[in-house]
Amino acid sequence: MRVPLHVRDWPLRWKIVALLVMASTLPLAIEALIEFRNARLLILKGETELLTARGDQVVGEVDAFHRTYQRSASRLARLPDIVRYSQTSPAERGRLNPAIRATLEIWPRSDPAIRGAGLLGRDGTVTASTEPALIGQPLAFHRYVQDALRGAPVISDLHLAGPEVGAVPTIAYLVPVRGPDEHVVGVVILWIRATALWSILESWNGKAGEKSFSVLFDQFGVRIAHSYNQEIVFHPGALLDPGTVAGMVAEKRFGENTRELLEAPRLFPEQFDRARSPPPLSRDIFRGFAPVNQQWNYGVPRRLETVPWTLFYMIPERSLEAPVASLTRRMVLFTVLIIGLAFLVGMLFAAGILRPIKLLSAAAETLSRGHLSARVAAKGADELGRLGGNFNTMADRLEAMVESEKRTNKELEAFSYSVAHDLRAPLRSIDAFSQILLEDHATQLNEEGQTFLRTVRESTQQMGQLIDDLLNLSRVSRAEMRKETVDLSRMAEMIVETLRTTQPEHAPECQIERGMMALGDPHLLHVALNNLLGNAWKYTSKRARARIEVGRMEQSGQVTYFVRDNGAGFDMTYAHKLFGVFQRLHTGSEFPGTGIGLVTVQRIIQRHGGQIWAEGAVEQGATFYFTLKHESGGGHARQNYRPGRGQPER
């Protein structure tokens, strides 16, 4: 077999073999052993520091969880309606009950982790609640209720709620309601599902190494959370004294099985002792045998700031030693280091191999951004040279296909406008002659005939609007997208100003969040936002106090925008019809429209790589949510948007 003289013509396999041979010419076994020892110490230190850091992070997130709901309870306790209700006599509260119930229901509706919200009287009896079964229930026997009635904000121990609400694991957040004289007139209480707290611990599983986990104890030494084994929850880490057990049994902290759970410990004395120890808590790493995984584990204890609970972030001893064992296997198998001249020669040789690949990668990236003229200089007869030639052939074909598609789109657009023109001509004639009959020959027609003519005119005008909407849908589906940074807040403000000018008879309250920046085509985004705001404007037209809100929220790093109104709303049973062509959830006599607007909005959002969906209820308004790919989420950007005018359509 003839060997090519030029290295660039070698097969890629030969090049890699040559690289490995040159990079392995200077083995240094002694230095390998020294490096292994140092690396082992560094790995163990790094794993220990990671375990400690993860413990701090979990505690910080749990404390943030408590502070969030405590602040929510505090805000609720300061609402004027809540204070007024708490000061009102029991005989007069019936008149205020509907408004208070509506206020309380905002909280569980806004956060699925909130099981319910309620108000306690000065005697600890539930006077109002989103859970009707609790109204009238006396809760003063709970220690946390007694503390709240004495004027202190309180976070309860994790407990099982009563059977009347399903025996749900719950944490209660209580804040006193104070009258003008600062005396306690009642207590606000938020019941939070403990599963929300447990999910935080679960999300940190494995974050400090394989099979790392976390356990949460209360101040009595009872497990109240475990990140992957719920069967051990509510069991103490050692035997409790009879007085502590009796107190929890009297409160029915864990329901009818409280005594059975507390008298069946799952032994882990190292955790139990640290959970019950007074401050300051030792933060040093410790070792103990866990009853769940039946292994020796290392752990770090961390005391929460918001409640006297102790979190233990644990990792099996085997997992902690796993990186060291892996390093040992690697060092036994590979006892040479790439150093000195061999390393330098190998790197230089590798650079010659990788250069064509980098050029090909850069050309592919340029092509992906829409620059169809990108090509590579295909040199050499090896696999990389042939790959470059194939890439150029593919790019040529792609460019030809795009040009062909552009020509086809232009022909389709010309055809669409031609058809639309041919349809409009007879419609204009029908409308014009109908108008002439109504204006010049009305006396020769009876009332029924005039009604028929007006119906003909309305139908022709609606048909004309339908043609315009279908053309607009076709246009946004085929138009070339030119993405740039767009100020959605400013865009929404200018659309609202246009609506106020063209429809002055309707003046809803509009709230638009400032600083909403997005990356997208400004014209298409204007069409979408104009439709959504126009719908909100139209469907709130029968409201005496109409309100429209435009804003955003961020979940898991994804920015979601929304347009919310308090208008006619819709039945969620038929939500799947909202984005269908010619699908309308209201009759034309209620609200005019063609059923094309939301289809257009959906098409625009999908072209931006996003999603759109809606939530609503009949006579309670609607909210339309949408996302866009590669959101900036805020900040400052060059504003290139120029608003247009147009009638939105749902």
C-alpha positions as CSV (number, residue, x, y, z in Angstrom):
1,M,0.0,0.0,0.0
2,R,1.4,3.4,-1.0
3,V,1.8,5.8,1.9
4,P,1.0,9.4,1.1
5,L,3.9,11.8,1.5
6,H,1.9,14.7,2.9
7,V,0.6,14.4,6.4
8,R,-2.6,16.2,5.4
9,D,-3.4,13.2,3.1
10,W,-3.0,10.6,5.9
11,P,-6.2,8.9,7.1
12,L,-7.5,10.4,10.3
13,R,-6.9,7.2,12.2
14,W,-3.1,7.4,11.3
15,K,-3.0,10.9,12.5
16,I,-4.5,10.1,15.8
17,V,-2.2,7.1,16.3
18,A,0.8,9.3,15.5
19,L,-0.4,11.9,18.0
20,L,-0.7,9.2,20.7
21,V,2.7,7.8,20.0
22,M,4.4,11.2,20.2
23,A,2.5,12.1,23.3
24,S,3.5,9.0,25.2
25,T,7.3,9.0,24.7
26,L,8.3,10.3,28.1
27,P,6.8,8.2,30.9
28,L,7.6,9.3,34.4
29,A,6.3,6.7,36.8
30,I,7.8,8.3,39.9
31,E,6.2,11.7,39.3
32,A,2.9,9.8,38.6
33,L,3.0,8.4,42.1
34,I,3.6,11.8,43.7
35,E,0.9,13.3,41.7
36,F,-1.5,10.5,42.7
37,R,-0.9,11.1,46.4
38,N,-1.5,14.9,46.1
39,A,-4.5,14.4,43.9
40,R,-6.0,12.0,46.4
41,L,-5.7,14.6,49.2
42,L,-7.2,17.3,47.0
43,I,-10.1,15.1,46.0
44,L,-11.0,14.3,49.6
45,K,-10.7,17.9,50.6
46,G,-12.8,19.0,47.6
47,E,-15.5,16.5,48.3
48,T,-15.7,17.6,52.0
49,E,-15.9,21.2,51.0
50,L,-18.6,20.4,48.5
51,L,-20.6,18.5,51.1
52,T,-20.3,21.5,53.4
53,A,-21.3,24.0,50.7
54,R,-24.3,21.9,49.7
55,G,-25.5,21.8,53.3
56,D,-25.3,25.6,53.5
57,Q,-27.2,26.0,50.2
58,V,-30.0,23.6,51.3
59,V,-30.4,25.5,54.6
60,G,-30.5,28.8,52.8
61,E,-33.2,27.6,50.4
62,V,-35.3,26.2,53.3
63,D,-34.9,29.4,55.3
64,A,-35.9,31.4,52.2
65,F,-39.0,29.1,51.9
66,H,-40.0,29.9,55.4
67,R,-39.4,33.7,55.0
68,T,-41.4,33.8,51.9
69,Y,-44.6,32.4,53.5
70,Q,-44.0,34.3,56.7
71,R,-43.9,37.6,54.6
72,S,-47.1,36.5,52.8
73,A,-48.9,36.0,56.1
74,S,-47.6,39.4,57.3
75,R,-48.9,41.1,54.2
76,L,-52.3,39.4,54.6
77,A,-52.5,40.5,58.3
78,R,-51.9,44.1,57.4
79,L,-54.7,44.3,54.8
80,P,-57.4,46.8,55.9
81,D,-60.2,44.4,55.2
82,I,-58.6,41.7,57.4
83,V,-58.0,44.2,60.3
84,R,-61.6,45.5,60.0
85,Y,-63.0,42.0,59.9
86,S,-61.0,40.9,63.0
87,Q,-62.3,44.0,64.9
88,T,-65.9,43.3,63.9
89,S,-68.2,41.6,66.3
90,P,-69.3,38.0,65.5
91,A,-72.8,39.2,64.8
92,E,-71.6,41.6,62.1
93,R,-69.1,39.3,60.4
94,G,-71.7,37.6,58.2
95,R,-72.0,40.7,56.1
96,L,-68.2,40.7,55.5
97,N,-67.7,37.0,55.0
98,P,-68.0,36.9,51.2
99,A,-65.4,39.7,50.8
100,I,-63.0,38.1,53.3
101,R,-63.5,34.7,51.7
102,A,-62.6,36.2,48.3
103,T,-59.5,37.9,49.8
104,L,-58.3,34.7,51.5
105,E,-58.8,32.5,48.4
106,I,-56.3,34.7,46.4
107,W,-53.5,33.0,48.3
108,P,-54.2,29.3,47.5
109,R,-55.1,30.1,44.0
110,S,-51.8,31.9,43.4
111,D,-49.6,29.2,44.9
112,P,-50.4,25.4,44.8
113,A,-48.2,24.9,47.8
114,I,-50.7,26.9,50.0
115,R,-53.2,24.4,51.3
116,G,-55.4,27.1,52.7
117,A,-55.7,30.5,54.5
118,G,-57.7,31.5,57.5
119,L,-58.4,33.9,60.3
120,L,-58.5,33.1,64.0
121,G,-60.4,35.0,66.6
122,R,-58.9,36.2,69.9
123,D,-59.9,32.9,71.5
124,G,-58.1,30.8,68.8
125,T,-61.3,29.8,67.0
126,V,-61.3,29.7,63.2
127,T,-63.6,32.6,62.1
128,A,-62.9,32.5,58.3
129,S,-61.1,30.0,56.1
130,T,-60.8,28.9,52.5
131,E,-61.5,25.4,53.9
132,P,-65.1,25.5,55.2
133,A,-64.7,22.4,57.4
134,L,-62.3,24.4,59.6
135,I,-64.7,27.3,60.4
136,G,-65.6,27.3,64.0
137,Q,-62.9,24.8,65.0
138,P,-61.0,25.7,68.2
139,L,-57.2,25.7,67.6
140,A,-56.0,27.3,70.8
141,F,-54.8,24.0,72.2
142,H,-51.8,24.2,69.7
143,R,-48.7,25.8,71.2
144,Y,-48.0,27.8,68.1
145,V,-51.5,29.3,68.1
146,Q,-51.1,30.3,71.8
147,D,-47.7,32.0,70.9
148,A,-49.4,33.9,68.0
149,L,-52.3,35.1,70.2
150,R,-49.6,36.5,72.5
151,G,-48.4,38.7,69.6
152,A,-45.5,36.9,68.0
153,P,-45.2,35.8,64.4
154,V,-45.0,32.0,64.5
155,I,-43.9,29.1,62.2
156,S,-45.5,25.9,63.5
157,D,-43.8,22.5,63.8
158,L,-44.5,20.2,60.8
159,H,-47.6,18.2,61.6
160,L,-50.5,16.4,60.1
161,A,-53.6,18.5,59.6
162,G,-56.9,17.2,60.9
163,P,-59.0,14.6,59.1
164,E,-61.6,17.2,58.1
165,V,-59.0,18.6,55.6
166,G,-57.5,15.2,54.6
167,A,-54.7,14.7,57.2
168,V,-52.2,16.6,54.9
169,P,-48.6,17.1,56.2
170,T,-48.6,20.8,56.9
171,I,-46.6,23.8,58.2
172,A,-48.6,26.7,59.5
173,Y,-47.5,30.4,59.3
174,L,-49.2,32.6,61.8
175,V,-49.1,36.4,62.2
176,P,-51.1,38.5,64.7
177,V,-53.6,41.0,63.3
178,R,-53.3,44.2,65.2
179,G,-55.8,47.0,65.6
180,P,-55.1,50.7,65.6
181,D,-54.0,50.5,69.2
182,E,-51.5,47.7,68.3
183,H,-53.5,45.2,70.4
184,V,-53.9,41.7,68.9
185,V,-57.4,41.4,67.5
186,G,-56.9,38.1,65.6
187,V,-54.4,35.9,63.8
188,V,-53.8,35.3,60.2
189,I,-52.8,31.7,59.3
190,L,-51.5,30.2,56.1
191,W,-51.4,26.4,55.9
192,I,-48.6,25.2,53.6
193,R,-48.3,21.7,52.2
194,A,-45.1,20.1,53.6
195,T,-44.6,18.4,50.3
196,A,-43.4,21.8,49.0
197,L,-40.6,21.8,51.6
198,W,-39.9,18.1,50.9
199,S,-39.5,18.8,47.2
200,I,-36.7,21.3,48.1
201,L,-34.7,18.6,49.8
202,E,-35.5,16.1,47.0
203,S,-34.1,18.5,44.4
204,W,-30.7,18.5,46.2
205,N,-30.3,14.7,46.0
206,G,-26.9,13.7,44.5
207,K,-25.6,17.3,44.4
208,A,-22.6,16.6,46.5
209,G,-21.8,13.2,45.0
210,E,-23.4,10.0,44.1
211,K,-26.4,9.1,46.5
212,S,-25.9,12.2,48.7
213,F,-29.1,13.1,50.5
214,S,-30.5,15.3,53.2
215,V,-32.5,14.8,56.4
216,L,-34.4,17.4,58.5
217,F,-35.0,17.1,62.3
218,D,-37.0,19.3,64.5
219,Q,-35.8,20.6,67.9
220,F,-37.2,17.4,69.6
221,G,-35.1,15.1,67.5
222,V,-38.0,13.9,65.3
223,R,-37.4,13.5,61.5
224,I,-39.7,15.8,59.6
225,A,-38.3,15.4,56.1
226,H,-36.1,13.0,54.2
227,S,-35.1,13.6,50.7
228,Y,-35.8,10.2,49.3
229,N,-37.4,8.0,52.0
230,Q,-40.8,9.1,53.4
231,E,-41.3,6.0,55.5
232,I,-38.8,7.2,58.0
233,V,-40.4,10.6,58.4
234,F,-42.1,11.4,61.8
235,H,-39.9,8.8,63.6
236,P,-37.3,10.2,66.1
237,G,-33.6,9.4,65.8
238,A,-33.6,7.9,69.4
239,L,-36.0,7.3,72.3
240,L,-37.9,10.5,73.4
241,D,-38.7,11.2,77.0
242,P,-42.3,10.4,78.1
243,G,-43.2,14.1,78.7
244,T,-42.3,15.1,75.1
245,V,-44.2,12.2,73.7
246,A,-47.3,13.0,75.9
247,G,-47.3,16.6,74.7
248,M,-47.3,15.7,71.1
249,V,-49.9,13.0,71.6
250,A,-52.2,15.6,73.3
251,E,-51.8,17.9,70.3
252,K,-52.3,14.9,67.9
253,R,-49.3,16.3,66.0
254,F,-49.2,13.3,63.6
255,G,-52.8,12.3,63.9
256,E,-54.1,9.2,65.7
257,N,-50.8,7.4,65.1
258,T,-48.7,10.0,67.0
259,R,-47.7,7.7,69.9
260,E,-47.0,4.8,67.6
261,L,-44.7,6.8,65.4
262,L,-42.8,8.5,68.3
263,E,-42.3,5.3,70.2
264,A,-40.7,3.6,67.2
265,P,-37.4,5.4,66.7
266,R,-35.1,4.9,63.7
267,L,-31.8,5.1,65.4
268,F,-29.2,7.6,64.3
269,P,-27.8,9.0,67.6
270,E,-25.3,11.3,66.0
271,Q,-28.1,13.2,64.2
272,F,-30.5,13.0,67.2
273,D,-28.0,14.5,69.7
274,R,-27.0,17.3,67.3
275,A,-30.7,18.2,66.5
276,R,-31.5,18.6,70.2
277,S,-28.3,20.3,71.2
278,P,-28.5,24.0,72.3
279,P,-26.8,26.7,70.2
280,P,-24.2,27.2,69.0
281,L,-24.3,24.0,66.9
282,S,-21.0,22.4,65.9
283,R,-20.7,22.6,62.2
284,D,-17.9,19.9,61.9
285,I,-18.3,16.9,59.6
286,F,-19.3,13.7,61.4
287,R,-19.6,10.0,60.6
288,G,-22.5,7.7,61.5
289,F,-24.5,4.6,60.4
290,A,-27.8,5.5,58.7
291,P,-30.8,3.2,59.1
292,V,-32.1,3.9,55.6
293,N,-29.2,3.0,53.4
294,Q,-27.6,0.7,56.0
295,Q,-24.2,2.3,55.3
296,W,-21.7,4.4,57.1
297,N,-22.2,8.0,56.0
298,Y,-20.5,11.4,56.4
299,G,-22.6,14.4,57.1
300,V,-22.6,18.1,58.1
301,P,-25.2,19.6,60.4
302,R,-26.7,23.0,59.8
303,R,-29.2,24.8,62.1
304,L,-31.9,26.9,60.3
305,E,-32.2,30.6,61.2
306,T,-36.0,30.8,60.9
307,V,-37.0,27.8,63.0
308,P,-35.0,25.6,65.5
309,W,-34.7,22.7,63.0
310,T,-31.5,21.0,62.0
311,L,-30.6,19.8,58.5
312,F,-28.1,17.1,57.9
313,Y,-26.6,16.8,54.4
314,M,-25.2,13.3,54.1
315,I,-23.1,11.2,51.7
316,P,-22.3,7.5,51.9
317,E,-18.7,6.8,52.7
318,R,-18.4,4.7,49.6
319,S,-19.5,7.7,47.4
320,L,-17.0,10.0,49.2
321,E,-14.2,7.5,48.4
322,A,-15.5,6.8,44.9
323,P,-13.4,9.6,43.2
324,V,-10.3,8.3,45.0
325,A,-11.0,4.8,43.9
326,S,-11.6,5.9,40.3
327,L,-8.3,7.9,40.4
328,T,-6.5,4.8,41.7
329,R,-7.8,2.7,38.8
330,R,-6.8,5.4,36.3
331,M,-3.3,5.8,37.7
332,V,-2.7,2.0,37.7
333,L,-3.8,1.8,34.1
334,F,-2.1,5.0,32.9
335,T,1.3,5.7,34.5
336,V,2.6,8.1,32.0
337,L,2.2,11.9,31.9
338,I,2.2,14.0,28.8
339,I,4.9,16.5,29.6
340,G,7.8,18.4,28.1
341,L,8.8,18.0,24.5
342,A,6.4,15.1,23.8
343,F,3.5,17.2,25.0
344,L,4.6,20.2,22.9
345,V,5.1,18.1,19.7
346,G,1.8,16.3,20.3
347,M,-0.1,19.6,20.7
348,L,1.5,21.1,17.6
349,F,0.6,18.0,15.6
350,A,-2.9,18.1,17.0
351,A,-3.3,21.7,15.9
352,G,-2.6,20.7,12.3
353,I,-5.3,18.0,12.6
354,L,-7.9,20.2,14.2
355,R,-7.5,23.2,12.0
356,P,-9.7,21.8,9.1
357,I,-12.3,20.8,11.7
358,K,-12.4,24.3,13.2
359,L,-12.8,25.8,9.8
360,L,-15.6,23.4,9.0
361,S,-17.3,24.2,12.4
362,A,-17.0,27.9,11.8
363,A,-18.5,27.6,8.3
364,A,-21.4,25.4,9.6
365,E,-22.1,28.0,12.3
366,T,-22.1,30.8,9.8
367,L,-24.5,28.8,7.6
368,S,-26.8,28.2,10.5
369,R,-27.1,32.0,11.0
370,G,-28.5,32.3,7.5
371,H,-25.4,33.3,5.6
372,L,-25.8,30.8,2.8
373,S,-22.6,31.8,1.0
374,A,-20.5,30.2,3.7
375,R,-18.0,27.7,2.3
376,V,-14.7,25.9,3.3
377,A,-11.5,25.6,1.5
378,A,-11.5,21.8,0.8
379,K,-7.8,20.8,0.8
380,G,-6.3,17.3,0.9
381,A,-7.5,13.9,-0.1
382,D,-8.2,12.5,3.4
383,E,-11.5,12.2,5.2
384,L,-11.5,15.8,6.3
385,G,-10.8,17.0,2.8
386,R,-13.7,15.0,1.5
387,L,-15.9,16.1,4.3
388,G,-15.2,19.8,3.4
389,G,-16.1,19.1,-0.2
390,N,-19.3,17.4,0.8
391,F,-20.1,20.4,3.0
392,N,-19.7,22.8,0.1
393,T,-21.9,20.6,-2.1
394,M,-24.6,20.6,0.6
395,A,-24.4,24.3,1.1
396,D,-24.8,24.8,-2.7
397,R,-27.9,22.7,-2.7
398,L,-29.3,24.4,0.4
399,E,-28.8,27.9,-1.2
400,A,-30.5,26.7,-4.3
401,M,-33.4,25.3,-2.3
402,V,-33.8,28.5,-0.3
403,E,-33.8,30.6,-3.5
404,S,-36.4,28.3,-5.0
405,E,-38.6,28.6,-1.9
406,K,-38.4,32.4,-2.0
407,R,-39.5,32.4,-5.6
408,T,-42.4,30.0,-4.7
409,N,-43.4,32.2,-1.7
410,K,-43.5,35.3,-3.9
411,E,-45.6,33.4,-6.4
412,L,-48.0,32.3,-3.7
413,E,-48.2,35.8,-2.3
414,A,-49.0,37.2,-5.7
415,F,-51.6,34.5,-6.2
416,S,-53.2,35.3,-2.7
417,Y,-53.4,39.0,-3.5
418,S,-54.9,38.2,-6.9
419,V,-57.5,36.0,-5.4
420,A,-58.3,38.5,-2.7
421,H,-58.7,41.2,-5.3
422,D,-61.0,39.1,-7.3
423,L,-63.1,38.3,-4.2
424,R,-63.2,42.0,-3.1
425,A,-64.5,43.3,-6.4
426,P,-67.9,41.6,-6.3
427,L,-68.2,42.3,-2.5
428,R,-67.6,46.0,-3.1
429,S,-70.3,46.0,-5.8
430,I,-72.8,44.2,-3.5
431,D,-72.0,46.6,-0.7
432,A,-72.2,49.7,-2.9
433,F,-75.5,48.8,-4.6
434,S,-77.0,47.8,-1.2
435,Q,-76.0,51.2,0.2
436,I,-77.6,53.0,-2.9
437,L,-80.8,51.1,-2.4
438,L,-80.9,52.1,1.2
439,E,-80.1,55.7,0.7
440,D,-82.0,56.5,-2.6
441,H,-84.8,54.0,-2.7
442,A,-85.6,53.4,1.0
443,T,-89.1,54.7,0.6
444,Q,-89.9,52.0,-2.0
445,L,-88.9,49.3,0.5
446,N,-90.8,48.2,3.5
447,E,-89.0,47.7,6.9
448,E,-88.3,44.1,6.2
449,G,-86.7,44.8,2.9
450,Q,-84.5,47.5,4.4
451,T,-83.5,45.0,7.2
452,F,-82.5,42.4,4.5
453,L,-80.3,45.0,2.7
454,R,-78.6,46.0,6.0
455,T,-77.9,42.3,6.6
456,V,-76.4,42.0,3.1
457,R,-74.1,45.0,3.8
458,E,-73.0,43.6,7.2
459,S,-72.3,40.2,5.6
460,T,-70.2,41.7,2.8
461,Q,-68.2,43.8,5.2
462,Q,-67.6,40.8,7.4
463,M,-66.5,38.8,4.4
464,G,-64.1,41.6,3.4
465,Q,-62.7,41.6,7.0
466,L,-62.3,37.9,6.8
467,I,-60.4,38.1,3.6
468,D,-58.0,40.7,5.2
469,D,-57.5,38.5,8.2
470,L,-56.7,35.4,6.1
471,L,-54.2,37.4,4.0
472,N,-52.6,38.7,7.2
473,L,-52.4,35.1,8.6
474,S,-50.7,34.0,5.3
475,R,-48.4,37.0,5.4
476,V,-47.1,36.4,9.0
477,S,-46.6,32.7,8.2
478,R,-44.3,33.4,5.2
479,A,-42.7,36.8,6.1
480,E,-39.0,36.8,6.6
481,M,-38.1,37.3,10.2
482,R,-35.7,40.0,11.2
483,K,-34.9,39.6,14.9
484,E,-33.7,42.5,17.0
485,T,-34.2,43.7,20.6
486,V,-37.7,44.9,21.1
487,D,-39.1,46.9,24.0
488,L,-42.4,45.1,24.6
489,S,-43.4,47.6,27.3
490,R,-43.1,50.6,25.0
491,M,-44.9,48.6,22.2
492,A,-47.8,47.8,24.5
493,E,-48.1,51.4,25.7
494,M,-48.3,52.7,22.1
495,I,-50.9,50.1,21.2
496,V,-53.0,51.1,24.2
497,E,-52.7,54.8,23.2
498,T,-54.0,53.9,19.7
499,L,-56.9,51.9,21.2
500,R,-57.8,54.9,23.4
501,T,-57.8,57.1,20.4
502,T,-59.9,54.9,18.1
503,Q,-62.3,53.7,20.8
504,P,-62.7,56.6,23.3
505,E,-66.0,55.2,24.5
506,H,-64.2,52.5,26.4
507,A,-61.5,53.4,29.0
508,P,-60.2,50.4,30.9
509,E,-57.5,50.8,33.6
510,C,-54.2,49.5,32.0
511,Q,-51.1,48.4,33.9
512,I,-48.0,47.7,31.8
513,E,-44.8,46.4,33.4
514,R,-41.8,48.5,32.5
515,G,-38.5,47.2,31.0
516,M,-39.8,44.1,29.2
517,M,-37.2,43.5,26.5
518,A,-37.4,40.6,24.0
519,L,-35.5,39.3,21.0
520,G,-37.8,39.0,17.9
521,D,-39.2,40.5,14.8
522,P,-40.7,43.9,15.8
523,H,-43.4,43.9,13.1
524,L,-44.6,40.3,13.9
525,L,-44.5,40.9,17.7
526,H,-46.5,44.1,17.2
527,V,-49.2,42.1,15.2
528,A,-49.3,39.5,18.1
529,L,-49.5,42.0,20.9
530,N,-51.9,44.2,19.0
531,N,-54.3,41.2,18.7
532,L,-54.0,40.2,22.4
533,L,-54.5,43.8,23.7
534,G,-57.3,44.4,21.2
535,N,-59.1,41.2,22.4
536,A,-58.7,42.3,26.0
537,W,-60.0,45.8,25.1
538,K,-63.0,44.2,23.2
539,Y,-63.9,41.6,25.9
540,T,-63.8,44.1,28.7
541,S,-66.1,46.6,26.9
542,K,-69.1,45.5,29.0
543,R,-67.3,46.0,32.3
544,A,-68.0,49.1,34.3
545,R,-64.5,48.9,35.9
546,A,-62.4,47.2,33.3
547,R,-58.8,46.3,33.9
548,I,-56.0,45.1,31.6
549,E,-52.6,44.1,32.7
550,V,-49.4,43.3,30.7
551,G,-46.5,41.8,32.5
552,R,-44.0,38.9,32.8
553,M,-42.8,36.3,35.2
554,E,-39.8,34.0,35.3
555,Q,-39.9,30.3,36.1
556,S,-36.9,28.0,35.9
557,G,-35.0,30.6,33.9
558,Q,-37.8,30.9,31.3
559,V,-39.5,34.3,30.9
560,T,-43.2,34.1,30.4
561,Y,-45.2,37.2,29.2
562,F,-48.9,37.6,29.8
563,V,-51.9,39.8,28.9
564,R,-54.6,39.6,31.6
565,D,-58.1,41.2,31.6
566,N,-61.2,41.0,33.8
567,G,-63.6,40.8,30.9
568,A,-66.0,38.1,29.6
569,G,-63.5,35.3,30.0
570,F,-64.3,31.8,28.7
571,D,-65.0,28.2,29.7
572,M,-61.7,26.3,30.1
573,T,-63.6,23.2,28.8
574,Y,-63.3,24.8,25.3
575,A,-59.9,26.3,25.7
576,H,-58.5,23.9,23.0
577,K,-60.7,25.7,20.5
578,L,-59.2,29.2,21.1
579,F,-56.4,28.8,18.6
580,G,-58.4,27.1,15.8
581,V,-59.2,28.8,12.5
582,F,-62.8,30.2,12.6
583,Q,-63.3,28.9,16.1
584,R,-65.0,31.5,18.4
585,L,-66.2,31.0,22.0
586,H,-68.6,34.0,21.8
587,T,-71.3,34.8,19.2
588,G,-70.9,37.7,16.8
589,S,-73.9,39.5,18.4
590,E,-72.0,39.5,21.7
591,F,-68.5,40.4,20.4
592,P,-67.7,40.9,16.7
593,G,-64.8,39.0,15.1
594,T,-63.8,36.4,12.5
595,G,-61.9,33.8,14.5
596,I,-58.6,34.4,12.8
597,G,-56.8,36.7,15.3
598,L,-55.6,34.2,17.9
599,V,-54.5,31.8,15.1
600,T,-52.3,34.6,13.8
601,V,-50.9,35.2,17.3
602,Q,-50.1,31.5,17.7
603,R,-48.4,31.4,14.3
604,I,-46.2,34.4,15.2
605,I,-45.3,32.9,18.7
606,Q,-44.4,29.6,17.1
607,R,-42.2,31.2,14.5
608,H,-40.3,32.8,17.4
609,G,-39.8,29.3,18.9
610,G,-42.2,30.0,21.8
611,Q,-45.5,28.7,23.1
612,I,-48.9,30.4,23.9
613,W,-51.7,29.2,26.1
614,A,-54.6,30.7,28.0
615,E,-56.4,30.5,31.3
616,G,-59.8,31.9,32.1
617,A,-63.2,31.5,33.6
618,V,-66.6,32.7,32.4
619,E,-67.2,36.4,33.5
620,Q,-64.0,36.3,35.5
621,G,-61.6,37.4,32.8
622,A,-58.8,35.7,30.8
623,T,-55.0,35.5,30.8
624,F,-53.0,34.8,27.7
625,Y,-49.4,33.6,28.3
626,F,-46.6,33.3,25.8
627,T,-42.9,32.6,25.7
628,L,-40.2,33.6,23.2
629,K,-37.0,31.7,22.5
630,H,-33.7,33.2,23.8
631,E,-35.3,35.8,26.0
632,S,-33.2,38.7,27.3
633,G,-35.6,39.0,30.3
634,G,-34.8,42.7,30.9
635,G,-32.1,45.2,30.8
636,H,-31.4,48.0,28.2
637,A,-31.4,47.5,24.5
638,R,-31.6,49.5,21.3
639,Q,-35.3,50.1,20.5
640,N,-35.9,49.5,16.8
641,Y,-39.7,49.1,17.0
642,R,-41.9,51.3,15.0
643,P,-45.6,50.9,15.8
644,G,-48.2,50.3,13.2
645,R,-52.0,50.4,13.3
646,G,-54.4,47.5,12.8
647,Q,-57.5,46.0,14.3
648,P,-56.9,43.0,16.5
649,E,-59.0,40.0,16.3
650,R,-59.6,36.9,18.6
